Structures are given as structure tokens and as C-alpha cells.
């Protein structure tokens, strides 16, 4: 059977690193299935919250997924499917699986506090079910519109084999009947998601462990709609490097990573393996991540997101980028020879411009001691004989001056680049060119 996964963000803000990880894992699961019985990854925009949903966020979600190399096989929008929810709601209403409630938010909050004070679980007491038709009519005559709850079957056991957490079992009597529709007629997440999963043929729902109790409730919704529920897997949530849940992770989005110069391949390589027993490696080829993706490697411990680890992976990814992968992002005039010379010295691609300015000049040279200025005059003469050949130049200077090691190389590097370190001079000197190099040596010699 074909595997169908989905990523269902609400367009009420930008994607953050936790959303990105969820999207990536669902995409990897579908991509791996494509190699076997077939797989599809769907993007479903959960935009039923009219007040908070924004079209700009829809566009941003699409753009961020594309930047990461995640391309959905199809897209749906809940706002275009309202008639489907109405039809299912009518069926459930007819069968007595949904019921109207009239408590205010303040009344419900008070009930929860009383239950907690008595040491009881803060679940809804089903008081609305005991209301008579006359009592309901009186509420509505007062202008109080009902919100609607799904009635859980307390006699139906809730069990599933979770793809990560193993056997799961819930007692429906210990769960609140979930609110599925607000008093203004708008939908909450729970029921539309189930209806969509059924009608879109979703076979696998992979999401965070904060949805485990939602899954328990939704399994009964699938049953009420005479549909088999998908396979569920709940992965551990991300925590910060300090080992605690971090609000900062909720604000880390693709824009923030781009501003830092993080390559999309680096973010994908890290998040693909985060929370698994597999090592995080600088794998730029997404097909290898697909091939090795396995829910069996996911652990129950919190998945730790470490900025330093991301930076390490990113540097390794950058060092493996070929010229044709970055040519349109390099400074004007920089060719493949320049890229290969400078690439080993950068951590993010944005560092290239600073290093390339050393080639194009001018450079800020340090003040040299008299003996080093004499040495650099000799170097300028030797350069006119050897040309921009670092090995030949240093060999001739060693022969003429007797210098070696640091005293041979460092004054040359400082005069030519203004730096004490940097790209291999054997690669850099030809890029600077003999004429420019000779001018820099002469200036440094005074």
C-alpha cells in the first residue's frame, strides 16, 4: 500500500525549527516509501482560524520548505474544505456523537480549579448532556450560542502501536470530551484533521509527543466516521543545548538560519538525525538521508538542538560545496580557482567576500621591523624573477637569506595579505598576481 504522509501547519506565523523537523521527517518517510510501494508527502494548510491566518505566512511556509529541498506532492487548504466538515459534523450529530455546551470559559476554568482542589483530574463533567431541551432553548433565547464537544465512548478501549513509543493505551473516561467547534461556528483542530486524513488517504501521522493525548481522542473520531486510523508515531520534542525546553527554539526559523549563513543542507542533515541513534553527519546528499531514515532508530529521550553542532555540520557542508553550487553567490570576478583556494578557510559562505578582498586588495599591512623590510625588498626582487609561484619564490628566498620556517613565511604572508593566517599561499599568490604582489611587497618594504 502506498504511504501517504502530511505536514499540516497553521499559517498563523513562520515555521520554527520544531515545525521544520516534523515536516522533514514526514517528507523523508514518504520519500523512502517511494522506493518501495510508493509514497506521497502532502502539505495541508490548516487555515480554519480566520482571525489569525495570513496569506503571507502561507507563502512563507511554501518558500521555506522549498529552500530546504522539501517539495510536496500535493497541497490542500482546510478553508476550501468547509463543506466536508459540515457533512461529517451532521452525521456525528445525528448519531449522538457530538453535543452542544453552554458554559463560558470562566465557568469551565472554575470547574477545573475545583476538581484540581479535590485531587481529581480536570476533565469535563459532561454537565451539558444532562440539560433538557427547555434548558437549551432558554440559553439560546438569552443569546448564548453553544460550542460543541465530541462525545467519547467510555466503553471503547483506546489502543495503538506507536511507531516510536510502542504500545499505547488510554482510558477514555479519563479524557475530556474535546471541543471541536466554537460558538461562532469555527472549527478547532481535532475533527477537521481527522476528516482530512480520511479523505486524503493519509496512512502515517508522524508528529511530536505533545500530540499523544490528541491521538487517543482522534482514534475514536476515526471509528465514529467508520474509517481506519492511520499509523501513528510520536517523536520526542526538541530541547535546547542547556537541556531544558527552550522558548528560543520556538522563534528559530529559516530566516534566522539564513541570516547566520546556515546552508539548507546543513539544517536538513542535522534535523534528519536529531533524536535518533544515528550519528549526525554533514550529509549533503538528501538521498542518503532518505535511505537511512528509520523510525526504529528514534529514541524517547528529548532531542537536543545544539547551535555549535549545527555550525560544525554547516562548516563541513560548505567545505564540500562545488563551485557550480555556489557560483551565483560569490563575489564578482571570483572563479573556480579562487573558490577552491578560499573554501577551506570559511565557516559560512558569507565569509568569502572578506577573503576575496585580500585577493583584490588593497590590504592593511602591519609595520615591519627594519630587518623584515630589507627581507621584503629582497622578496620583491625575487618575485620579479620567479613570478607568482610561491614554492619557487620561497625556495629562492631561503637560498638568498638563509631564513626558514616562520621567519621565512610570515613576513611574506603579512605583506601580501595583511593577515597572519589564511588560505594556502601557494593557491593565493597566483590569484593576487605577480604585479599586485610586487606592488604590495614594495610598499611593505618602504
C-alpha angles and dihedrals in degrees: 000000000000115000114231120188131175142201112209113187124172110233093228094110145348123301114264129203093272092053090046092053091050092050092047095051093049090049092049091050092052094043092053090049090054088069090056124027094346135273141213130194115205130197110213117187107212096206103151090117095087095179096056104027116102130190090219089063091050089055091045092052091052092046094048093050090049091049088055092049093250109139117181120223089218143357133218132180123211091213087067093051103057093119089059090056092047091053093050092045091053090052093050091046091052090051094048095246095123128048138183122251129192106190117125122234089254092053092050091048091052091050091053092050091051091050092048090048089056092048093251127134110264097242127143112272096215091237090151091064090064093056118112124228088254092053091050091048090051091053092051091046086059088056094254108143116201129242115216132236132195111237111230118216104239091194094055114088115225112218137148140161104244116214091227108015098043124218113013126190130180133182106227090208089065092056129079118244097253123239106241101173133034126227090257090059096254121135130246121214103264109071101032089052091055093046091050093048090052097046095041092050095240108180101177131039113191114180145134124302089245085078096059095103090044088056091053090055094042093052088066089049090056089051092048088054090050091244134127113244121239124250109275130210125176119199127204116266124250120261129188125257089264088067098247132102103272126210086204090070088061090062099043106105137158091274090058092049093047091050089055091051095249112162115229090234090059094052091047092048092052099043094043091065101028110120094017133101090244118101119255105242134172094258110165095175106086091197090069091052089050092049093052098040109121129162087208089072094057116107134207095235118100113274109241117219110204122188091204091054090050090050090050092050091045093053091051091048091050091050089057098049115116121226094252089056093059105023094108091052098050128097117273112276096020111131133188092275090056093047093051091048096050101032097085091058101055133083097191129021091245089070090068095081093059093050093044090054086064088061096045095039164170100173131193108240125201122238110269129213117246093257091052092049089055088049092051092051087056089047091053090053092046091049090057087058101041101033120212094332108125096193093050092044096052092043091055092046092049089053095047101040105026090230121142141170118007095354089055100045109028100063089049093051092046093049094045100040108013087234136105091216141016143106121001106283092218087065097035101050095063089051092053090047131219096271096051091041091052091051092051093049092049092049092049091049089055 
